[in-house]
Amino acid sequence: MARRWFTITKLAKCMTDDMPEPSPAKIQALLKDKKELKRIRRRLSSVSWFMGVLCENIARRANRQDGCSGHFWESRFGCRECTDAGAVLLCGIYLDLNPIKAGEAAGPETARFTSAYSRIQASKQRKNARDRADGWMAELTTRPENQADEHLAYSSRSRRRASDLGVLPISLEAYVALLKWTAQSILSGARETIPQDLETVLDHLHVNEEAWLDTVQDYQSAFCRVVGTPASLAKAAQRMNVRCLRGATACRRLFG
């Protein structure tokens, strides 16, 4: 955690792709300060705080390149809570599709700056390669034998990841196949029957294949704060002390 803290705090003003390694002495000193570690843990779990650092870094580099100053983005970023694996799959496919839908890439193999691209590149490397292309991201596949090991959820063998637990109970091959089929179907405008193997993937995550394509296309407007099953939305609304959350109709259609 101390290493991640020093790495992220250097990110804001780092003007190259090569992040400087944090000082071991600073790491050890921070580890002795339990009160400060508690504060840092809250910061590291805040998406808003991380996005602030990331946006500052991008703005500094873009402004230097363009010879100007000011904010890089006019509006605040959007953040949605994904309550279950089906919601995580939907969000991941939506994000990895963006450069393909925009015409910047022909497919996931050429869509740089997406998680799918990094994972595909890593699949061509040795399993124990030191600088794997996906080494900074969480493991994609959750393995049954790891579910009971709580330690994996908060640690990483490579020290680059926040967790080695995994996020989806599907393989990279199945994820990429679903991504390609979804991209092809949306770009062509065709509503062909989903292949049996991909239908099995969606069924396993309790996702309605008939609503899949429309929901991926409407993701930005269909959901607001929470994405997941109707039951999880009801719990989230109760937790937030509101009567209902926008996106309930889309959730019932996709996960009902």
Order of alpha helices (4+ residues) and beta strands (2+ residues): alpha-alpha-alpha-alpha-beta-alpha-alpha-alpha-alpha-alpha-alpha-beta-alpha-alpha
